[in-house]
Amino acid sequence: MKTPAFASCDCISHNSRSHYNHLEKHSTFQKKRMKRFILMLGFFVLTLPVTIAQVSTQNIRGHIIDNISHMPLPGATIMLIDTTLQKGVVSDIDGYFVLDNVPIGRISIKITYVGYNDVVLNNILLISGKETNLEIAMEEKIITTSTVVITANRDDGSVNNDMTTVSTRSFSVEESQRYAGARNDVARMASGFAGVNITDDSRNDIIIRGNSPMGLLWRLDGVDIFNPNHFGATGSTGGPVSMLNNNVLSNSDFLMAAFPAEYGNAVSGVFDLRMRSGNSEKHEFMGQIGFNGFETGAEGPISRKNHSSYLVNMRYSTLGVFKTLGVDFGTGTAIPEYMDGTWKIAFPSTKIGSIEWFGLAGKSHIEFMNSEVDTTNVGSDFYTDSDYNLINGSTMAISGIVNVLPINRKSYLKNTASASWHQFTTDVDSIKWPEVILTPYYRNDFRESRLMAKSEYINKLSSRFNIRIGTEISNLGYNLKDSVWKSDSSYFLTLRDQEGSTCFLQTYGQGQWKPTGNITVNGGVYFQQLVLNNANRIEPRLGLRWQIGEKTTFTAGYGRHSNMMNLLYYFTKSRLPDGSYVEPNLNLGFMKADHYVLGWEYRTGVHSKLKTEIYYEDMFDVPVDAATNNSFSMLNEGASFENSAPDSLKNAGNGKNYGIELTIERYLNKGWYYLATASLYESKYAGSDGVEHSTAFDGNYVLNLLAGKEISWKNKKGGQNSFIFDVKVTYAGGQRYTPYDVAATVALREEKYMAGKDFTEQYKNYFRTDIKIGYRRSVGKMTMEWNLDAQNALNIKNIYSQKINVETGEISYLYQLGRLIIPQFRIEF
């Protein structure tokens, strides 16, 4: 049966729909408020200190290693390029280097080492308030009879994981901070990449090539993690506010198809995030305030001798403060509260190799007390479910220890242990008007835990061939309880009531072969097994990269992938006529997919490229309704705030995604950049009825244009000022929906939909423009930055959903985010 919408997804977002209507009604009021922000920011700019006399310089620190063995490369040469300042250093015996007293601004460096391909890092932002720390991995040359000079330009989206071949994009922390509309959220930042679609302003769910966001894997420092978003529901992968703070991340990878064998239990994509280490030589501090929260961070050395360091960051919601200041953000009397923290302690040089301890924890809570709302207030009609009180909370925590133990100059062991926890609770009471009598309606308390141990062996057998082998075992704990009041029978129906644990096993082996300097073959095999019902799967992976000359590259990839359903679905209970319960889904198998990808890339310049990919994804063994033949499919879960899965499921559905993508990109150089992407695709599925439909995510096309300009100038006192302008424009096919059966709805006084018309209709096309302007000032040993991010700057009314009046049959629309101005201030010192 259907689980109430309150239990199934991000409840704060559920109420955001009326928030958008409220913003529309009070646009004049909001404009006045935002004028105050602008005046305040202007005041801060005018009162900046201008009495610093010295010329501002900063240090660049780094560590140079082999990209496979991770062994340090002593004696590498590091030189400043594209500047009149002639400056260079050589890495020490442990691969570390320092370029000191470099004038702040955009700089480029070149790294050379005998027997390795040169590396060029372009347009690194050097500010006065923080040293720049770099981890540079170099690739050993392949010696052939013909010499080919290869230089890796690291501003070209080159991936961190060299085993990836297709459909992968690396991104930097600066990109996540730069893009308009990203809100410092890596998920929203990724919406500008080809193949990605986010047309729901209230959440950051990632829809990749028409796939459900539930098929996405989040990974942090090699550990698979629960939903890293505040107000994130059990089993979902998105939410309104991310816990992942981009201030503590390093360059990371985003994979969309045919990923290497080391990634498992995912069918749509992977966010492989990496946390940076703190500065091992100098204590540094950061403060930030914006719509997403108060934030403070610190980092510095524990022991300079062995380069050990700490990094810690804390954030707390500012929405309570904004409410006190009179800012109306549309949640009525409810104030979303959340806090999160991130940390990393790194010991790179111990007797047993390097040791890192990292963690992420977040907690969120909100109360929608409609029974206490003043109904005479014009702003009281915020919520779709005004006849209910709702209290929602979520908690997520992950902590892990990673040990990298060198065996020799060519190989090492990487051992990881982690513990993670996720809890999602919802209390819903119905309200009887006008007496305001509250009756318990729905309760859930979902708790998940994961204890994981993983060991990996990496061996660089030669410059042409390397292997990686890994095995992982996880203990999955669960305590899942929810029930709903059945008014027609006057009893609470138990939906789930299960506590216990099971094991999940994962093993992989993969290798990389380079027969020549311009051909790379990646291959591997992955295996997973769920001990709960002994479901298991062996999955082959294969990729080919062929570089023709200095400008053209062809790629091809294949991968078989599978996805275990969230434990919620395995333990769904079905009530029998005698009042007893059964669990029909305990033997549910994995959902599976075959990915096929072909790609072509052409370097149009040193800092620009053209890239296209075509793909086909065959989905099979998809869970569908086992009791009756209908159109339900797990491929559509995550499309709404409602868990619509039936009591009984079977692996008998199928689906397919296919399309073509184009990317035209210029990386930041000489102060400007652009990224234009176009995605044309189809996403189809069939339920237990065998009838093909468009999926809920079949938007058909997405067009994105991102561009930005940075203008910098030296001030009279030796510092640097920068004006920053960024814009993002998105035009995409509207969300899919199933039309109402108006006659049946009015006759039965409850919502009814047209049979056989699942997701046949689309709302009007989605169009949104985000504009971001900023001012950065570096002077002395401090850097300050002010930003204003105008989201949906043109105030376009994009349809979010529709609602039918069951009495009259009249259909009305709920609209997405109206114009919203988000201010932010940041200081580093």
Secondary structure, 3 states (H helix, E strand, C coil): CCECHHHHCCHHHHHHHHHHHHHHHCHHHHHHHHHHHHHHHHHHHHCCCCCCCCCCEEEEEEEEEECCCCCECCCCEEEEECCCCCCEEECCCCCEEEEEEEECEEEEEEEECCCECEEEEEEEEEECCECEEEEEEECECCCCCCCCCCEEECCCCCCCCCCCCCCEEEECHHHHHHCCCCCCCHHHHHCCCCCEECCCCCCCCCEECCCCHHHEEEEECCEECCCCEECCCCCCCCCCEECCCHHHECCEEEECCCCCCCCCCCCCEEEEECECCCCCCCCEEEEEEECCEEEEEEEEEEECCCCEEEEEEEEECCHHHHHHCCCCCCCCCCCCEEEEEEEEEEEEEECCEEEEEEEEEEEEEEEECHHHCCCCCCCCCCCCCCCEEEEEEEEEEEEEEEEEEECCCCEEEEEEEEEEEEEEEEEEEEEECCCCEEEEEEEEEEEEEEEEEEEEEEEECCCCEEEEEEEEEEEEEEEEEEEEEECCCCEEEEEEEEEEEEEEEEEEEEEEEEEECCEEEEEEEEEEEECCCCEEEEEEEEEEEEEECCCEEEEEEEEEEEECCCHHHHCCCEECCCCCEECCCCCCCCEEEEEEEEEEEEEEECCEEEEEEEEEEEEEEEEEECCCCCCCEHHHCCCCCCECCCCCEEEEEEEEEEEEEEEEEEEEECCEEEEEEEEEEEEEEECCCCCEEECCCCCCEEEEEEEEEEEEEECCCCCEEEEEEEEEEEEECCCEECCECHHHHHHHCCCCECCCCCCCEECCCEEEEEEEEEEEEEECCEEEEEEEEEECCCCCCCEEEEEECCCCCCEEEEECCCCEEEEEEEEEC
